[in-house]
């Protein structure tokens, strides 16, 4: 199971969502998912992404890229918390 910060790069023909996957701030891969799995995302959205064996398990929208400051009350669960829930 791998977890990434994902950025919605583009939505192709309204049918596929292309997510660029980052690890430690570096682009490492991309993942293409059916639009039906990610109906609420738009281009440039930041996501917390968990992928296992090439399958998208989690794609949670984040208000900001991790590391950017945000009010304490808006903090979301960490990637490790989500990954722990899945195991």
Jmol script that loads the backbone (N, CA, C; Angstrom):
load data "model"
ATOM      1  N   UNK A   1       0.852  -1.164   0.000  1.00  0.00           N
ATOM      2  CA  UNK A   1       0.000   0.000   0.000  1.00  0.00           C
ATOM      3  C   UNK A   1       0.901   1.231   0.000  1.00  0.00           C
ATOM      4  N   UNK A   2       0.646   2.145  -0.920  1.00  0.00           N
ATOM      5  CA  UNK A   2       1.430   3.372  -1.028  1.00  0.00           C
ATOM      6  C   UNK A   2       0.518   4.576  -0.853  1.00  0.00           C
ATOM      7  N   UNK A   3       1.018   5.572  -0.165  1.00  0.00           N
ATOM      8  CA  UNK A   3       0.243   6.800   0.006  1.00  0.00           C
ATOM      9  C   UNK A   3       1.007   7.965  -0.607  1.00  0.00           C
ATOM     10  N   UNK A   4       0.261   8.848  -1.230  1.00  0.00           N
ATOM     11  CA  UNK A   4       0.826   9.968  -1.967  1.00  0.00           C
ATOM     12  C   UNK A   4      -0.007  11.216  -1.726  1.00  0.00           C
ATOM     13  N   UNK A   5       0.595  12.326  -2.060  1.00  0.00           N
ATOM     14  CA  UNK A   5      -0.183  13.542  -2.277  1.00  0.00           C
ATOM     15  C   UNK A   5      -0.465  13.540  -3.770  1.00  0.00           C
ATOM     16  N   UNK A   6      -1.711  13.702  -4.126  1.00  0.00           N
ATOM     17  CA  UNK A   6      -2.096  13.694  -5.535  1.00  0.00           C
ATOM     18  C   UNK A   6      -2.637  15.053  -5.946  1.00  0.00           C
ATOM     19  N   UNK A   7      -2.363  15.405  -7.197  1.00  0.00           N
ATOM     20  CA  UNK A   7      -2.893  16.634  -7.765  1.00  0.00           C
ATOM     21  C   UNK A   7      -3.675  16.243  -9.012  1.00  0.00           C
ATOM     22  N   UNK A   8      -4.932  16.657  -9.069  1.00  0.00           N
ATOM     23  CA  UNK A   8      -5.736  16.357 -10.250  1.00  0.00           C
ATOM     24  C   UNK A   8      -5.180  17.180 -11.410  1.00  0.00           C
ATOM     25  N   UNK A   9      -4.560  16.497 -12.345  1.00  0.00           N
ATOM     26  CA  UNK A   9      -3.933  17.151 -13.485  1.00  0.00           C
ATOM     27  C   UNK A   9      -4.954  17.535 -14.541  1.00  0.00           C
ATOM     28  N   UNK A  10      -5.803  16.566 -14.868  1.00  0.00           N
ATOM     29  CA  UNK A  10      -6.812  16.848 -15.886  1.00  0.00           C
ATOM     30  C   UNK A  10      -7.933  15.810 -15.817  1.00  0.00           C
ATOM     31  N   UNK A  11      -9.048  16.185 -16.425  1.00  0.00           N
ATOM     32  CA  UNK A  11     -10.180  15.287 -16.564  1.00  0.00           C
ATOM     33  C   UNK A  11     -10.368  15.100 -18.064  1.00  0.00           C
ATOM     34  N   UNK A  12     -10.240  13.864 -18.515  1.00  0.00           N
ATOM     35  CA  UNK A  12     -10.230  13.557 -19.940  1.00  0.00           C
ATOM     36  C   UNK A  12     -11.620  13.134 -20.405  1.00  0.00           C
ATOM     37  N   UNK A  13     -12.173  13.906 -21.340  1.00  0.00           N
ATOM     38  CA  UNK A  13     -13.474  13.593 -21.947  1.00  0.00           C
ATOM     39  C   UNK A  13     -14.574  13.349 -20.929  1.00  0.00           C
ATOM     40  N   UNK A  14     -14.433  13.901 -19.713  1.00  0.00           N
ATOM     41  CA  UNK A  14     -15.438  13.707 -18.684  1.00  0.00           C
ATOM     42  C   UNK A  14     -15.518  12.283 -18.173  1.00  0.00           C
ATOM     43  N   UNK A  15     -14.567  11.425 -18.591  1.00  0.00           N
ATOM     44  CA  UNK A  15     -14.634  10.009 -18.235  1.00  0.00           C
ATOM     45  C   UNK A  15     -13.493   9.527 -17.354  1.00  0.00           C
ATOM     46  N   UNK A  16     -12.331  10.181 -17.403  1.00  0.00           N
ATOM     47  CA  UNK A  16     -11.165   9.739 -16.646  1.00  0.00           C
ATOM     48  C   UNK A  16     -10.517  10.913 -15.929  1.00  0.00           C
ATOM     49  N   UNK A  17     -10.060  10.644 -14.721  1.00  0.00           N
ATOM     50  CA  UNK A  17      -9.357  11.644 -13.918  1.00  0.00           C
ATOM     51  C   UNK A  17      -7.887  11.238 -13.840  1.00  0.00           C
ATOM     52  N   UNK A  18      -7.005  12.135 -14.265  1.00  0.00           N
ATOM     53  CA  UNK A  18      -5.570  11.871 -14.217  1.00  0.00           C
ATOM     54  C   UNK A  18      -5.008  12.580 -12.981  1.00  0.00           C
ATOM     55  N   UNK A  19      -4.433  11.786 -12.082  1.00  0.00           N
ATOM     56  CA  UNK A  19      -3.884  12.305 -10.829  1.00  0.00           C
ATOM     57  C   UNK A  19      -2.366  12.145 -10.873  1.00  0.00           C
ATOM     58  N   UNK A  20      -1.649  13.249 -10.675  1.00  0.00           N
ATOM     59  CA  UNK A  20      -0.194  13.197 -10.563  1.00  0.00           C
ATOM     60  C   UNK A  20       0.138  12.871  -9.112  1.00  0.00           C
ATOM     61  N   UNK A  21       0.994  11.885  -8.901  1.00  0.00           N
ATOM     62  CA  UNK A  21       1.320  11.405  -7.562  1.00  0.00           C
ATOM     63  C   UNK A  21       2.673  11.931  -7.128  1.00  0.00           C
ATOM     64  N   UNK A  22       2.726  12.489  -5.928  1.00  0.00           N
ATOM     65  CA  UNK A  22       3.950  13.059  -5.380  1.00  0.00           C
ATOM     66  C   UNK A  22       4.336  12.345  -4.088  1.00  0.00           C
ATOM     67  N   UNK A  23       5.644  12.185  -3.909  1.00  0.00           N
ATOM     68  CA  UNK A  23       6.211  11.665  -2.672  1.00  0.00           C
ATOM     69  C   UNK A  23       7.327  12.609  -2.271  1.00  0.00           C
ATOM     70  N   UNK A  24       7.280  13.111  -1.044  1.00  0.00           N
ATOM     71  CA  UNK A  24       8.287  14.048  -0.556  1.00  0.00           C
ATOM     72  C   UNK A  24       8.467  15.234  -1.500  1.00  0.00           C
ATOM     73  N   UNK A  25       7.361  15.710  -2.084  1.00  0.00           N
ATOM     74  CA  UNK A  25       7.399  16.875  -2.948  1.00  0.00           C
ATOM     75  C   UNK A  25       7.873  16.613  -4.362  1.00  0.00           C
ATOM     76  N   UNK A  26       8.167  15.351  -4.687  1.00  0.00           N
ATOM     77  CA  UNK A  26       8.653  14.988  -6.022  1.00  0.00           C
ATOM     78  C   UNK A  26       7.591  14.189  -6.773  1.00  0.00           C
ATOM     79  N   UNK A  27       7.414  14.487  -8.052  1.00  0.00           N
ATOM     80  CA  UNK A  27       6.509  13.729  -8.897  1.00  0.00           C
ATOM     81  C   UNK A  27       7.082  12.340  -9.110  1.00  0.00           C
ATOM     82  N   UNK A  28       6.303  11.294  -8.782  1.00  0.00           N
ATOM     83  CA  UNK A  28       6.804   9.926  -8.900  1.00  0.00           C
ATOM     84  C   UNK A  28       5.995   9.060  -9.860  1.00  0.00           C
ATOM     85  N   UNK A  29       4.752   9.435 -10.145  1.00  0.00           N
ATOM     86  CA  UNK A  29       3.919   8.596 -10.995  1.00  0.00           C
ATOM     87  C   UNK A  29       2.620   9.331 -11.285  1.00  0.00           C
ATOM     88  N   UNK A  30       1.752   8.668 -12.017  1.00  0.00           N
ATOM     89  CA  UNK A  30       0.399   9.173 -12.199  1.00  0.00           C
ATOM     90  C   UNK A  30      -0.565   7.999 -12.100  1.00  0.00           C
ATOM     91  N   UNK A  31      -1.809   8.308 -11.821  1.00  0.00           N
ATOM     92  CA  UNK A  31      -2.845   7.279 -11.739  1.00  0.00           C
ATOM     93  C   UNK A  31      -4.060   7.811 -12.495  1.00  0.00           C
ATOM     94  N   UNK A  32      -4.683   6.946 -13.267  1.00  0.00           N
ATOM     95  CA  UNK A  32      -5.891   7.310 -14.000  1.00  0.00           C
ATOM     96  C   UNK A  32      -7.044   6.526 -13.395  1.00  0.00           C
ATOM     97  N   UNK A  33      -8.081   7.253 -12.999  1.00  0.00           N
ATOM     98  CA  UNK A  33      -9.252   6.631 -12.380  1.00  0.00           C
ATOM     99  C   UNK A  33     -10.504   7.026 -13.161  1.00  0.00           C
ATOM    100  N   UNK A  34     -11.509   6.169 -13.158  1.00  0.00           N
ATOM    101  CA  UNK A  34     -12.773   6.541 -13.794  1.00  0.00           C
ATOM    102  C   UNK A  34     -13.388   7.750 -13.090  1.00  0.00           C
ATOM    103  N   UNK A  35     -13.965   8.623 -13.861  1.00  0.00           N
ATOM    104  CA  UNK A  35     -14.610   9.819 -13.306  1.00  0.00           C
ATOM    105  C   UNK A  35     -15.678   9.426 -12.289  1.00  0.00           C
ATOM    106  N   UNK A  36     -16.325   8.288 -12.489  1.00  0.00           N
ATOM    107  CA  UNK A  36     -17.391   7.855 -11.579  1.00  0.00           C
ATOM    108  C   UNK A  36     -16.868   7.617 -10.161  1.00  0.00           C
ATOM    109  N   UNK A  37     -15.563   7.342 -10.000  1.00  0.00           N
ATOM    110  CA  UNK A  37     -14.981   7.155  -8.673  1.00  0.00           C
ATOM    111  C   UNK A  37     -14.608   8.483  -8.015  1.00  0.00           C
ATOM    112  N   UNK A  38     -14.481   9.535  -8.812  1.00  0.00           N
ATOM    113  CA  UNK A  38     -14.021  10.834  -8.300  1.00  0.00           C
ATOM    114  C   UNK A  38     -14.900  11.954  -8.857  1.00  0.00           C
ATOM    115  N   UNK A  39     -16.190  11.836  -8.635  1.00  0.00           N
ATOM    116  CA  UNK A  39     -17.143  12.789  -9.202  1.00  0.00           C
ATOM    117  C   UNK A  39     -16.988  14.210  -8.672  1.00  0.00           C
ATOM    118  N   UNK A  40     -16.489  14.354  -7.439  1.00  0.00           N
ATOM    119  CA  UNK A  40     -16.464  15.663  -6.795  1.00  0.00           C
ATOM    120  C   UNK A  40     -15.151  16.415  -6.947  1.00  0.00           C
ATOM    121  N   UNK A  41     -14.211  15.911  -7.744  1.00  0.00           N
ATOM    122  CA  UNK A  41     -12.933  16.605  -7.880  1.00  0.00           C
ATOM    123  C   UNK A  41     -12.901  17.444  -9.142  1.00  0.00           C
ATOM    124  N   UNK A  42     -12.062  18.471  -9.095  1.00  0.00           N
ATOM    125  CA  UNK A  42     -11.830  19.348 -10.235  1.00  0.00           C
ATOM    126  C   UNK A  42     -10.337  19.427 -10.496  1.00  0.00           C
ATOM    127  N   UNK A  43      -9.971  19.914 -11.663  1.00  0.00           N
ATOM    128  CA  UNK A  43      -8.562  20.087 -11.989  1.00  0.00           C
ATOM    129  C   UNK A  43      -7.894  20.963 -10.936  1.00  0.00           C
ATOM    130  N   UNK A  44      -6.680  20.605 -10.564  1.00  0.00           N
ATOM    131  CA  UNK A  44      -5.840  21.290  -9.568  1.00  0.00           C
ATOM    132  C   UNK A  44      -6.195  20.971  -8.125  1.00  0.00           C
ATOM    133  N   UNK A  45      -7.222  20.162  -7.879  1.00  0.00           N
ATOM    134  CA  UNK A  45      -7.531  19.773  -6.499  1.00  0.00           C
ATOM    135  C   UNK A  45      -6.368  18.971  -5.925  1.00  0.00           C
ATOM    136  N   UNK A  46      -6.143  19.135  -4.625  1.00  0.00           N
ATOM    137  CA  UNK A  46      -5.113  18.398  -3.901  1.00  0.00           C
ATOM    138  C   UNK A  46      -5.805  17.246  -3.172  1.00  0.00           C
ATOM    139  N   UNK A  47      -5.229  16.048  -3.282  1.00  0.00           N
ATOM    140  CA  UNK A  47      -5.828  14.860  -2.689  1.00  0.00           C
ATOM    141  C   UNK A  47      -4.806  14.104  -1.860  1.00  0.00           C
ATOM    142  N   UNK A  48      -5.295  13.412  -0.863  1.00  0.00           N
ATOM    143  CA  UNK A  48      -4.525  12.385  -0.185  1.00  0.00           C
ATOM    144  C   UNK A  48      -4.933  11.081  -0.864  1.00  0.00           C
ATOM    145  N   UNK A  49      -3.968  10.355  -1.420  1.00  0.00           N
ATOM    146  CA  UNK A  49      -4.253   9.186  -2.239  1.00  0.00           C
ATOM    147  C   UNK A  49      -3.573   7.963  -1.641  1.00  0.00           C
ATOM    148  N   UNK A  50      -4.316   6.878  -1.532  1.00  0.00           N
ATOM    149  CA  UNK A  50      -3.750   5.596  -1.109  1.00  0.00           C
ATOM    150  C   UNK A  50      -4.037   4.598  -2.229  1.00  0.00           C
ATOM    151  N   UNK A  51      -2.956   3.956  -2.712  1.00  0.00           N
ATOM    152  CA  UNK A  51      -3.072   2.999  -3.807  1.00  0.00           C
ATOM    153  C   UNK A  51      -2.468   1.676  -3.359  1.00  0.00           C
ATOM    154  N   UNK A  52      -3.160   0.594  -3.664  1.00  0.00           N
ATOM    155  CA  UNK A  52      -2.654  -0.747  -3.365  1.00  0.00           C
ATOM    156  C   UNK A  52      -2.827  -1.611  -4.608  1.00  0.00           C
ATOM    157  N   UNK A  53      -1.748  -2.216  -5.040  1.00  0.00           N
ATOM    158  CA  UNK A  53      -1.767  -3.090  -6.219  1.00  0.00           C
ATOM    159  C   UNK A  53      -2.415  -2.402  -7.420  1.00  0.00           C
ATOM    160  N   UNK A  54      -2.113  -1.123  -7.601  1.00  0.00           N
ATOM    161  CA  UNK A  54      -2.626  -0.376  -8.748  1.00  0.00           C
ATOM    162  C   UNK A  54      -4.054   0.102  -8.620  1.00  0.00           C
ATOM    163  N   UNK A  55      -4.701  -0.201  -7.500  1.00  0.00           N
ATOM    164  CA  UNK A  55      -6.083   0.223  -7.287  1.00  0.00           C
ATOM    165  C   UNK A  55      -6.151   1.392  -6.326  1.00  0.00           C
ATOM    166  N   UNK A  56      -6.993   2.344  -6.647  1.00  0.00           N
ATOM    167  CA  UNK A  56      -7.209   3.507  -5.796  1.00  0.00           C
ATOM    168  C   UNK A  56      -8.107   3.103  -4.630  1.00  0.00           C
ATOM    169  N   UNK A  57      -7.556   3.189  -3.396  1.00  0.00           N
ATOM    170  CA  UNK A  57      -8.345   2.840  -2.209  1.00  0.00           C
ATOM    171  C   UNK A  57      -8.950   4.068  -1.560  1.00  0.00           C
ATOM    172  N   UNK A  58      -8.169   5.159  -1.509  1.00  0.00           N
ATOM    173  CA  UNK A  58      -8.617   6.396  -0.860  1.00  0.00           C
ATOM    174  C   UNK A  58      -8.210   7.573  -1.731  1.00  0.00           C
ATOM    175  N   UNK A  59      -9.112   8.513  -1.873  1.00  0.00           N
ATOM    176  CA  UNK A  59      -8.809   9.789  -2.521  1.00  0.00           C
ATOM    177  C   UNK A  59      -9.585  10.848  -1.761  1.00  0.00           C
ATOM    178  N   UNK A  60      -8.933  11.416  -0.752  1.00  0.00           N
ATOM    179  CA  UNK A  60      -9.587  12.408   0.102  1.00  0.00           C
ATOM    180  C   UNK A  60      -9.101  13.794  -0.282  1.00  0.00           C
ATOM    181  N   UNK A  61     -10.042  14.681  -0.558  1.00  0.00           N
ATOM    182  CA  UNK A  61      -9.675  16.050  -0.898  1.00  0.00           C
ATOM    183  C   UNK A  61      -9.088  16.745   0.321  1.00  0.00           C
ATOM    184  N   UNK A  62      -8.047  17.534   0.090  1.00  0.00           N
ATOM    185  CA  UNK A  62      -7.413  18.324   1.129  1.00  0.00           C
ATOM    186  C   UNK A  62      -7.622  19.797   0.826  1.00  0.00           C
ATOM    187  N   UNK A  63      -7.802  20.622   1.854  1.00  0.00           N
ATOM    188  CA  UNK A  63      -8.020  22.049   1.610  1.00  0.00           C
ATOM    189  C   UNK A  63      -6.766  22.743   1.092  1.00  0.00           C
ATOM    190  N   UNK A  64      -5.586  22.224   1.461  1.00  0.00           N
ATOM    191  CA  UNK A  64      -4.314  22.808   1.036  1.00  0.00           C
ATOM    192  C   UNK A  64      -3.288  21.705   0.928  1.00  0.00           C
ATOM    193  N   UNK A  65      -2.233  22.002   0.207  1.00  0.00           N
ATOM    194  CA  UNK A  65      -1.115  21.063   0.123  1.00  0.00           C
ATOM    195  C   UNK A  65      -0.507  20.910   1.511  1.00  0.00           C
ATOM    196  N   UNK A  66      -0.218  19.678   1.954  1.00  0.00           N
ATOM    197  CA  UNK A  66       0.394  19.471   3.275  1.00  0.00           C
ATOM    198  C   UNK A  66       1.662  20.304   3.424  1.00  0.00           C
ATOM    199  N   UNK A  67       1.829  20.853   4.620  1.00  0.00           N
ATOM    200  CA  UNK A  67       2.975  21.712   4.884  1.00  0.00           C
ATOM    201  C   UNK A  67       2.620  23.184   4.828  1.00  0.00           C
ATOM    202  N   UNK A  68       1.525  23.515   4.134  1.00  0.00           N
ATOM    203  CA  UNK A  68       1.058  24.893   4.121  1.00  0.00           C
ATOM    204  C   UNK A  68       0.272  25.122   5.404  1.00  0.00           C
ATOM    205  N   UNK A  69       0.349  26.326   5.931  1.00  0.00           N
ATOM    206  CA  UNK A  69      -0.344  26.598   7.187  1.00  0.00           C
ATOM    207  C   UNK A  69      -1.848  26.675   6.946  1.00  0.00           C
ATOM    208  N   UNK A  70      -2.575  26.208   7.969  1.00  0.00           N
ATOM    209  CA  UNK A  70      -4.026  26.293   7.952  1.00  0.00           C
ATOM    210  C   UNK A  70      -4.511  26.345   9.392  1.00  0.00           C
ATOM    211  N   UNK A  71      -5.679  26.895   9.613  1.00  0.00           N
ATOM    212  CA  UNK A  71      -6.186  26.988  10.984  1.00  0.00           C
ATOM    213  C   UNK A  71      -6.269  25.622  11.637  1.00  0.00           C
ATOM    214  N   UNK A  72      -5.960  25.539  12.911  1.00  0.00           N
ATOM    215  CA  UNK A  72      -5.958  24.277  13.662  1.00  0.00           C
ATOM    216  C   UNK A  72      -7.296  23.559  13.544  1.00  0.00           C
ATOM    217  N   UNK A  73      -8.387  24.294  13.543  1.00  0.00           N
ATOM    218  CA  UNK A  73      -9.710  23.682  13.498  1.00  0.00           C
ATOM    219  C   UNK A  73      -9.990  23.001  12.175  1.00  0.00           C
ATOM    220  N   UNK A  74      -9.195  23.284  11.139  1.00  0.00           N
ATOM    221  CA  UNK A  74      -9.439  22.691   9.827  1.00  0.00           C
ATOM    222  C   UNK A  74      -8.507  21.533   9.534  1.00  0.00           C
ATOM    223  N   UNK A  75      -7.650  21.179  10.479  1.00  0.00           N
ATOM    224  CA  UNK A  75      -6.731  20.060  10.252  1.00  0.00           C
ATOM    225  C   UNK A  75      -7.511  18.799   9.928  1.00  0.00           C
ATOM    226  N   UNK A  76      -6.988  18.007   9.000  1.00  0.00           N
ATOM    227  CA  UNK A  76      -7.612  16.754   8.609  1.00  0.00           C
ATOM    228  C   UNK A  76      -6.787  15.596   9.144  1.00  0.00           C
ATOM    229  N   UNK A  77      -7.312  14.407   9.020  1.00  0.00           N
ATOM    230  CA  UNK A  77      -6.579  13.220   9.430  1.00  0.00           C
ATOM    231  C   UNK A  77      -5.353  13.057   8.549  1.00  0.00           C
ATOM    232  N   UNK A  78      -4.307  12.535   9.134  1.00  0.00           N
ATOM    233  CA  UNK A  78      -3.057  12.358   8.391  1.00  0.00           C
ATOM    234  C   UNK A  78      -3.125  11.133   7.498  1.00  0.00           C
ATOM    235  N   UNK A  79      -2.208  11.061   6.550  1.00  0.00           N
ATOM    236  CA  UNK A  79      -2.134   9.910   5.651  1.00  0.00           C
ATOM    237  C   UNK A  79      -1.907   8.629   6.435  1.00  0.00           C
ATOM    238  N   UNK A  80      -1.082   8.688   7.479  1.00  0.00           N
ATOM    239  CA  UNK A  80      -0.813   7.483   8.255  1.00  0.00           C
ATOM    240  C   UNK A  80      -2.069   7.025   9.004  1.00  0.00           C
ATOM    241  N   UNK A  81      -2.896   7.970   9.462  1.00  0.00           N
ATOM    242  CA  UNK A  81      -4.148   7.592  10.117  1.00  0.00           C
ATOM    243  C   UNK A  81      -5.061   6.852   9.133  1.00  0.00           C
ATOM    244  N   UNK A  82      -5.172   7.366   7.907  1.00  0.00           N
ATOM    245  CA  UNK A  82      -6.028   6.723   6.919  1.00  0.00           C
ATOM    246  C   UNK A  82      -5.478   5.355   6.530  1.00  0.00           C
ATOM    247  N   UNK A  83      -4.192   5.268   6.336  1.00  0.00           N
ATOM    248  CA  UNK A  83      -3.579   3.986   5.961  1.00  0.00           C
ATOM    249  C   UNK A  83      -3.780   2.957   7.066  1.00  0.00           C
ATOM    250  N   UNK A  84      -3.687   3.404   8.320  1.00  0.00           N
ATOM    251  CA  UNK A  84      -3.882   2.497   9.451  1.00  0.00           C
ATOM    252  C   UNK A  84      -5.307   1.965   9.471  1.00  0.00           C
ATOM    253  N   UNK A  85      -6.283   2.824   9.141  1.00  0.00           N
ATOM    254  CA  UNK A  85      -7.673   2.395   9.087  1.00  0.00           C
ATOM    255  C   UNK A  85      -7.896   1.319   8.025  1.00  0.00           C
ATOM    256  N   UNK A  86      -7.129   1.379   6.952  1.00  0.00           N
ATOM    257  CA  UNK A  86      -7.306   0.439   5.845  1.00  0.00           C
ATOM    258  C   UNK A  86      -6.666  -0.905   6.111  1.00  0.00           C
ATOM    259  N   UNK A  87      -5.707  -0.963   7.047  1.00  0.00           N
ATOM    260  CA  UNK A  87      -5.013  -2.232   7.283  1.00  0.00           C
ATOM    261  C   UNK A  87      -5.734  -3.106   8.277  1.00  0.00           C
TER     262      UNK A  87
END
end "model"
wireframe off; spacefill off
backbone 0.3
color backbone group
